[in-house]
Every structure is written in C-alpha cells, then in structure tokens.
C-alpha cells in the first residue's frame, strides 16, 4: 500500500523543499521505493535532485494538461530507488487552467491512480494555499509541515491547519497531520529553543523529536544539484534527515 505524504507550508523559506528532497533521499537509502512529485512551479525539488531544465518534460504540467498518463513523466534521479515527476515554469499556468475544469481538486489524485510499485510518494507543495496545494492535500494520506524556528513560525500555520480540516470534511476524509518538523534550528540562539517549546506545547506528540539544524552544508547542496545526504553524508544536516526518516517509517 503506497503512502502519500504532502509536504506543505504556505510560508516560503521554511525548508519545505529541502525537507522533501532529503527525506525522500533518506527513505530511498533504507531501500524504500520513493516517488517525489514536484508540485511547485519554482521547480526547486527538480533542481535539488539534479534534473536539468532540458530533461524536465514531460512534467507534472503535461500530466495535468493531458487526458492520458505518460509514464515518461516518471524520471530516474541520481539516487537509486528515488524517482521524480518534475516541475517546469509552465506549472504556474495550471492554477488558472484548473479553475475552469470539473473536479479540479482531484487532478493530482487522478494522476497518482496510475502510479504503482512505490512505498512512499512525497508531494512537494508550492508555498501558497492555491489549487496545486489543495490538489496535493486531496491526493495525500497525510501532511508533514516543516516549520522554521523563528519568531513568526506559528503565524499562518493556523490557515494551513484550517485548510486541512476543511479538506478532511469535504474532499478527503482520510487526511491527517503526519507531523511537524522543526527546521533551521540554531542552538546558539535562545529564540530557537523558545519556538521549539511553543510548537511542542501546541502540537504535542505531532512534533518530531528530530530537529533539522541550520547547517551550511544543507544550504550548499542544492547549488550542486544534490541532496545534502549525497553532498556530505557526515554533516549534522544529513544525520538529522536520516533521523527524521527513521521517525517517519517508525510512525507508519
């Protein structure tokens, strides 16, 4: 049974795509068959897995625009056991195009129906609560929310939780909050600890024990077209994502 997990936060710059590609990589490293769907028109997950602009078609946009599923859209990445459906800039147009079609909230779900033989499918959502994110939440079994350890961490999160609840009651009764992962944690900054305490008091056991640190190697890796686990397996950032992957698997 394939588990479909959306990775979402409408606030940008919280480590959402970084979490998507590195969690997917860590899961693939423990012999799980993983598909990552890049549902963000910025295409950062595609870049982070080393897929060039020239190699991104057919992309998610092409699947959304067609009545037939094209297996060529599922591409191998540089990571064994990890495949990706890429994003291109054209995907931004799908927000407008989806608005005019019937059952528009089910477009990504209908694509995933054609996909088999994966243990986990991760969907990297755009940093907005638009139709692409709603589509991703309708298709998913659960949601992982990356949350940056900063003053405004909880601001706007209520909107995402509200959206999840709305979708649960109307479009996807099975969706749940898989967990909240704290990102960009700086142990030298007391604010990070205060934010952690605040988030854990709100979400209790839904907050993963693993905290992703602010780490220069995590920041450098995308410019090399690699997940940090490939760029530098021994850095604290890589070890944190390995720990997160263990928690996600253990919680299934």
Secondary structure, 3 states (H helix, E strand, C coil): CCEEEEECCCCCCCCHHHHHHHHHHHHHHCCCCEEEEECCCCCHHHHHCCCCHHHCCCCHHHHHHCCCCCHHHEEECCCCCEEEECCCCCHHHHHHHHCCCCCHHHHHHHHHCCCCCCCEEEEECCCCCCHHHHHHHHHCCEEEEEEECCCCCCCCHHHHHHHHHHHHHHCCCCCEEEEEEEECECCCCHHHHHHHHHHHHHHHHHECCCCCECCHHHHHHHHHCCCHHHHCCCCHHHHHHHHHHHHHHHCC
